[in-house]
Amino acid sequence: MGTITNTDFTDHSLNVGTITNTDFTDHSLNVGTITNTDFTDHSLNVGTITNTDFTDHSLNVGTITNTDFTDHSLNVGTITNTDFTDHSQNVGTITNTDFTDHSQNVGTITNTDFTDHSLNVGTITNIDFTDHFQNVGTITNTESK
């Protein structure tokens, strides 16, 4: 509990309180306010999460702001990213400039480039969509392929 400030965390089973790190490798449970520039693997991040690079997250709950997400099975809350590679489920407000593959994006999605989306639900605004199996909601694009 309390305020935890580290530049490098390798493994944390339970971090509770305010956590500010520049590099997290593995966290099974981070609870509270988490601000990191690099997360590699998080099974459960609860609270306010602000990162510039997430690699794999099975469950991110709260406010998530990232510039690069690689793989997220479940992102819940407000998600703002410039690059998403693979997301099985993004729930909430999602703002990205580049999505590569999304099986399910739920909420408000604003992107400049989508490559493949099997299910996009909500308001989607993009300037370039490459392939979409199912886009549900309001979709505004300048270029669709």
Backbone as CSV, one residue per row, in Angstrom:
resi,resn,N_x,N_y,N_z,CA_x,CA_y,CA_z,C_x,C_y,C_z
1,MET,0.852,-1.178,0.000,0.000,0.000,0.000,0.893,1.235,0.000
2,GLY,0.357,2.302,-0.579,1.087,3.553,-0.528,1.551,3.955,-1.901
3,THR,2.608,4.734,-1.929,3.149,5.231,-3.191,4.378,4.421,-3.534
4,ILE,4.361,3.797,-4.698,5.480,2.988,-5.156,6.023,3.618,-6.421
5,THR,7.314,3.976,-6.413,7.958,4.578,-7.575,9.191,3.763,-7.902
6,ASN,9.221,3.165,-9.083,10.359,2.362,-9.513,10.621,2.630,-10.987
7,THR,11.890,2.491,-11.412,12.214,2.601,-12.824,12.204,1.241,-13.506
8,ASP,12.342,0.146,-12.737,12.315,-1.180,-13.329,11.683,-2.165,-12.354
9,PHE,10.527,-2.723,-12.756,9.912,-3.800,-11.998,9.965,-5.054,-12.870
10,THR,10.391,-6.171,-12.293,10.429,-7.417,-13.061,9.182,-8.252,-12.804
11,ASP,8.861,-8.494,-11.559,7.697,-9.311,-11.251,7.011,-8.767,-10.016
12,HIS,5.710,-8.561,-10.149,4.919,-8.110,-9.010,3.635,-8.921,-8.977
13,SER,3.414,-9.608,-7.898,2.163,-10.340,-7.771,1.051,-9.437,-7.270
14,LEU,1.404,-8.443,-6.451,0.385,-7.528,-5.935,1.037,-6.192,-5.632
15,ASN,0.686,-5.191,-6.405,1.115,-3.827,-6.121,-0.136,-3.000,-5.864
16,VAL,-0.256,-2.454,-4.653,-1.453,-1.725,-4.253,-1.050,-0.309,-3.893
17,GLY,-1.769,0.660,-4.468,-1.502,2.058,-4.184,-1.180,2.803,-5.459
18,THR,-0.320,3.776,-5.363,0.098,4.555,-6.524,1.405,3.983,-7.025
19,ILE,1.392,3.486,-8.258,2.574,2.863,-8.827,3.004,3.668,-10.046
20,THR,4.249,4.145,-10.035,4.798,4.877,-11.167,6.100,4.197,-11.550
21,ASN,6.129,3.629,-12.757,7.311,2.921,-13.226,7.541,3.249,-14.686
22,THR,8.816,3.182,-15.115,9.122,3.339,-16.532,9.184,2.000,-17.247
23,ASP,9.384,0.896,-16.499,9.440,-0.417,-17.123,8.847,-1.457,-16.195
24,PHE,7.748,-2.085,-16.623,7.180,-3.226,-15.916,7.307,-4.437,-16.823
25,THR,7.788,-5.551,-16.285,7.899,-6.760,-17.092,6.692,-7.674,-16.878
26,ASP,6.405,-8.002,-15.636,5.286,-8.893,-15.377,4.582,-8.477,-14.101
27,HIS,3.272,-8.304,-14.205,2.468,-7.974,-13.045,1.193,-8.801,-13.104
28,SER,0.969,-9.582,-12.099,-0.275,-10.346,-12.053,-1.427,-9.494,-11.530
29,LEU,-1.113,-8.548,-10.648,-2.166,-7.681,-10.118,-1.558,-6.346,-9.727
30,ASN,-1.936,-5.314,-10.451,-1.555,-3.951,-10.092,-2.827,-3.185,-9.795
31,VAL,-2.958,-2.710,-8.559,-4.179,-2.048,-8.127,-3.828,-0.638,-7.694
32,GLY,-4.585,0.338,-8.234,-4.370,1.729,-7.884,-4.075,2.536,-9.120
33,THR,-3.254,3.548,-8.973,-2.872,4.399,-10.090,-1.533,3.910,-10.603
34,ILE,-1.522,3.473,-11.866,-0.316,2.920,-12.459,0.073,3.783,-13.651
35,THR,1.288,4.325,-13.625,1.797,5.113,-14.736,3.122,4.498,-15.153
36,ASN,3.176,3.971,-16.375,4.375,3.319,-16.875,4.592,3.708,-18.320
37,THR,5.862,3.693,-18.753,6.162,3.905,-20.158,6.272,2.588,-20.909
38,ASP,6.508,1.479,-20.201,6.611,0.189,-20.864,6.050,-0.906,-19.974
39,PHE,4.971,-1.544,-20.434,4.441,-2.730,-19.774,4.617,-3.898,-20.730
40,THR,5.135,-5.018,-20.236,5.288,-6.194,-21.090,4.120,-7.155,-20.921
41,ASP,3.838,-7.544,-19.700,2.743,-8.477,-19.486,2.025,-8.130,-18.199
42,HIS,0.716,-7.987,-18.302,-0.105,-7.719,-17.132,-1.355,-8.571,-17.225
43,SER,-1.559,-9.387,-16.248,-2.783,-10.177,-16.232,-3.953,-9.374,-15.688
44,LEU,-3.674,-8.452,-14.767,-4.752,-7.632,-14.213,-4.180,-6.301,-13.780
45,ASN,-4.563,-5.246,-14.454,-4.220,-3.896,-14.057,-5.517,-3.165,-13.732
46,VAL,-5.656,-2.739,-12.486,-6.893,-2.118,-12.027,-6.582,-0.707,-11.567
47,GLY,-7.359,0.255,-12.073,-7.183,1.651,-11.685,-6.905,2.496,-12.897
48,THR,-6.107,3.522,-12.722,-5.739,4.418,-13.807,-4.384,3.982,-14.335
49,ILE,-4.352,3.577,-15.601,-3.128,3.080,-16.205,-2.766,3.983,-17.371
50,THR,-1.564,4.554,-17.320,-1.075,5.398,-18.405,0.273,4.834,-18.828
51,ASN,0.347,4.365,-20.069,1.573,3.761,-20.576,1.787,4.200,-22.004
52,THR,3.056,4.225,-22.434,3.361,4.485,-23.835,3.521,3.195,-24.624
53,ASP,3.785,2.059,-23.936,3.935,0.798,-24.635,3.403,-0.338,-23.787
54,PHE,2.339,-0.991,-24.275,1.841,-2.208,-23.646,2.055,-3.344,-24.640
55,THR,2.597,-4.474,-24.169,2.789,-5.618,-25.055,1.642,-6.604,-24.929
56,ASP,1.353,-7.032,-23.732,0.281,-8.000,-23.559,-0.473,-7.708,-22.275
57,HIS,-1.779,-7.598,-22.403,-2.627,-7.374,-21.240,-3.858,-8.249,-21.369
58,SER,-4.060,-9.092,-20.411,-5.264,-9.909,-20.417,-6.459,-9.145,-19.864
59,LEU,-6.204,-8.257,-18.919,-7.296,-7.468,-18.350,-6.752,-6.141,-17.868
60,ASN,-7.152,-5.076,-18.516,-6.847,-3.725,-18.066,-8.155,-3.042,-17.730
61,VAL,-8.317,-2.650,-16.468,-9.575,-2.077,-16.004,-9.300,-0.674,-15.500
62,GLY,-10.090,0.283,-15.984,-9.954,1.665,-15.549,-9.675,2.555,-16.728
63,THR,-8.906,3.586,-16.502,-8.543,4.519,-17.557,-7.180,4.124,-18.082
64,ILE,-7.123,3.763,-19.354,-5.883,3.305,-19.965,-5.531,4.250,-21.098
65,THR,-4.356,4.845,-21.026,-3.876,5.727,-22.083,-2.517,5.212,-22.518
66,ASN,-2.407,4.783,-23.764,-1.170,4.224,-24.273,-0.953,4.703,-25.693
67,THR,0.317,4.785,-26.106,0.631,5.093,-27.492,0.844,3.831,-28.314
68,ASP,1.156,2.703,-27.658,1.370,1.464,-28.392,0.865,0.279,-27.584
69,PHE,-0.159,-0.412,-28.114,-0.620,-1.658,-27.539,-0.355,-2.753,-28.562
70,THR,0.221,-3.873,-28.122,0.463,-4.981,-29.040,-0.652,-6.011,-28.961
71,ASP,-0.948,-6.499,-27.774,-1.982,-7.506,-27.640,-2.751,-7.261,-26.364
72,HIS,-4.065,-7.165,-26.496,-4.931,-6.982,-25.343,-6.138,-7.888,-25.510
73,SER,-6.331,-8.760,-24.577,-7.512,-9.608,-24.627,-8.738,-8.879,-24.093
74,LEU,-8.526,-8.002,-23.117,-9.657,-7.249,-22.569,-9.152,-5.931,-22.027
75,ASN,-9.539,-4.864,-22.653,-9.267,-3.523,-22.156,-10.599,-2.870,-21.829
76,VAL,-10.800,-2.518,-20.564,-12.071,-1.975,-20.104,-11.836,-0.591,-19.558
77,GLY,-12.648,0.374,-20.023,-12.545,1.745,-19.549,-12.272,2.676,-20.710
78,THR,-11.540,3.721,-20.445,-11.180,4.684,-21.472,-9.798,4.335,-21.982
79,ILE,-9.720,3.990,-23.261,-8.463,3.569,-23.853,-8.106,4.540,-24.970
80,THR,-6.943,5.160,-24.866,-6.463,6.068,-25.900,-5.092,5.580,-26.328
81,ASN,-4.972,5.183,-27.579,-3.720,4.649,-28.091,-3.493,5.170,-29.492
82,THR,-2.219,5.262,-29.885,-1.897,5.617,-31.260,-1.656,4.382,-32.108
83,ASP,-1.352,3.224,-31.474,-1.093,2.011,-32.241,-1.584,0.800,-31.472
84,PHE,-2.587,0.119,-32.024,-3.038,-1.163,-31.498,-2.730,-2.219,-32.542
85,THR,-2.132,-3.332,-32.133,-1.843,-4.408,-33.078,-2.917,-5.476,-33.040
86,ASP,-3.197,-6.003,-31.865,-4.212,-7.044,-31.767,-5.004,-6.853,-30.495
87,HIS,-6.310,-6.792,-30.644,-7.195,-6.656,-29.504,-8.382,-7.585,-29.702
88,SER,-8.567,-8.480,-28.774,-9.730,-9.351,-28.853,-10.976,-8.650,-28.326
89,GLN,-10.797,-7.775,-27.343,-11.939,-7.036,-26.826,-11.460,-5.730,-26.230
90,ASN,-11.873,-4.651,-26.826,-11.634,-3.320,-26.286,-12.976,-2.696,-25.961
91,VAL,-13.190,-2.384,-24.690,-14.473,-1.878,-24.227,-14.273,-0.493,-23.657
92,GLY,-15.086,0.450,-24.118,-15.012,1.818,-23.621,-14.738,2.774,-24.759
93,THR,-14.044,3.834,-24.462,-13.686,4.832,-25.462,-12.287,4.528,-25.946
94,ILE,-12.162,4.207,-27.225,-10.883,3.839,-27.803,-10.535,4.844,-28.885
95,THR,-9.393,5.495,-28.753,-8.925,6.443,-29.747,-7.533,6.011,-30.166
96,ASN,-7.377,5.640,-31.424,-6.103,5.159,-31.931,-5.870,5.723,-33.314
97,THR,-4.598,5.858,-33.693,-4.271,6.257,-35.054,-3.985,5.051,-35.934
98,ASP,-3.655,3.890,-35.324,-3.339,2.707,-36.120,-3.820,1.456,-35.404
99,PHE,-4.788,0.760,-36.000,-5.216,-0.547,-35.524,-4.851,-1.561,-36.593
100,THR,-4.231,-2.668,-36.191,-3.893,-3.710,-37.158,-4.937,-4.809,-37.176
101,ASP,-5.223,-5.382,-36.017,-6.205,-6.449,-35.963,-7.013,-6.321,-34.695
102,HIS,-8.316,-6.300,-34.860,-9.215,-6.234,-33.719,-10.368,-7.189,-33.955
103,SER,-10.532,-8.113,-33.061,-11.669,-9.015,-33.169,-12.930,-8.372,-32.620
104,GLN,-12.771,-7.535,-31.609,-13.939,-6.850,-31.066,-13.499,-5.543,-30.444
105,ASN,-13.958,-4.456,-31.003,-13.752,-3.130,-30.441,-15.119,-2.553,-30.120
106,VAL,-15.349,-2.276,-28.835,-16.652,-1.817,-28.380,-16.495,-0.437,-27.774
107,GLY,-17.331,0.488,-28.227,-17.304,1.842,-27.696,-17.069,2.830,-28.810
108,THR,-16.407,3.910,-28.485,-16.085,4.934,-29.459,-14.669,4.689,-29.940
109,ILE,-14.534,4.411,-31.225,-13.233,4.093,-31.804,-12.915,5.126,-32.866
110,THR,-11.790,5.802,-32.708,-11.328,6.782,-33.690,-9.918,6.392,-34.088
111,ASN,-9.738,6.060,-35.357,-8.441,5.617,-35.842,-8.190,6.227,-37.205
112,THR,-6.902,6.385,-37.552,-6.546,6.829,-38.891,-6.248,5.657,-39.809
113,ASP,-5.919,4.478,-39.237,-5.620,3.319,-40.067,-6.089,2.045,-39.380
114,PHE,-7.030,1.351,-40.016,-7.443,0.030,-39.563,-7.038,-0.967,-40.635
115,THR,-6.409,-2.069,-40.244,-6.035,-3.084,-41.218,-7.065,-4.205,-41.266
116,ASP,-7.358,-4.785,-40.118,-8.317,-5.882,-40.090,-9.154,-5.786,-38.832
117,HIS,-10.461,-5.814,-39.026,-11.373,-5.794,-37.895,-12.497,-6.780,-38.157
118,SER,-12.615,-7.734,-37.288,-13.724,-8.668,-37.422,-15.006,-8.096,-36.822
119,LEU,-14.868,-7.287,-35.782,-16.055,-6.684,-35.172,-15.667,-5.358,-34.553
120,ASN,-16.149,-4.295,-35.107,-15.992,-2.969,-34.535,-17.375,-2.442,-34.191
121,VAL,-17.616,-2.181,-32.923,-18.932,-1.767,-32.456,-18.808,-0.393,-31.828
122,GLY,-19.676,0.511,-32.268,-19.690,1.856,-31.707,-19.492,2.879,-32.797
123,THR,-18.881,3.980,-32.435,-18.601,5.053,-33.380,-17.166,4.901,-33.844
124,ILE,-16.996,4.668,-35.127,-15.673,4.440,-35.692,-15.408,5.520,-36.729
125,THR,-14.337,6.262,-36.548,-13.940,7.291,-37.498,-12.511,7.012,-37.909
126,ASN,-12.308,6.729,-39.188,-10.984,6.397,-39.694,-10.797,7.045,-41.049
127,ILE,-9.526,7.298,-41.410,-9.240,7.805,-42.743,-8.850,6.688,-43.694
128,ASP,-8.488,5.506,-43.146,-8.106,4.389,-44.000,-8.513,3.079,-43.347
129,PHE,-9.437,2.361,-43.973,-9.787,1.013,-43.554,-9.328,0.058,-44.641
130,THR,-8.633,-1.010,-44.268,-8.183,-1.986,-45.251,-9.162,-3.146,-45.354
131,ASP,-9.474,-3.760,-44.223,-10.371,-4.906,-44.252,-11.201,-4.917,-42.988
132,HIS,-12.501,-5.005,-43.167,-13.413,-5.085,-42.031,-14.466,-6.142,-42.323
133,PHE,-14.549,-7.109,-41.434,-15.572,-8.138,-41.592,-16.916,-7.607,-41.136
134,GLN,-16.872,-6.885,-40.031,-18.125,-6.329,-39.506,-17.811,-5.042,-38.778
135,ASN,-18.316,-3.964,-39.287,-18.217,-2.675,-38.622,-19.625,-2.225,-38.281
136,VAL,-19.897,-2.049,-36.995,-21.234,-1.722,-36.530,-21.180,-0.361,-35.860
137,GLY,-22.077,0.531,-36.285,-22.154,1.863,-35.684,-21.978,2.916,-36.746
138,THR,-21.415,4.028,-36.360,-21.160,5.136,-37.271,-19.716,5.047,-37.728
139,ILE,-19.528,4.812,-39.021,-18.191,4.657,-39.579,-17.985,5.743,-40.622
140,THR,-16.949,6.559,-40.445,-16.617,7.612,-41.388,-15.193,7.396,-41.840
141,ASN,-14.996,7.167,-43.134,-13.671,6.926,-43.675,-13.511,7.704,-44.961
142,THR,-12.258,8.077,-45.252,-11.966,8.712,-46.528,-11.472,7.704,-47.550
143,GLU,-10.988,6.555,-47.046,-10.509,5.532,-47.971,-10.846,4.165,-47.409
144,SER,-11.581,3.353,-48.198,-11.881,1.978,-47.829,-11.422,1.079,-48.951
145,LYS,-10.862,-0.042,-48.564,-10.388,-0.999,-49.552,-11.195,-2.274,-49.424
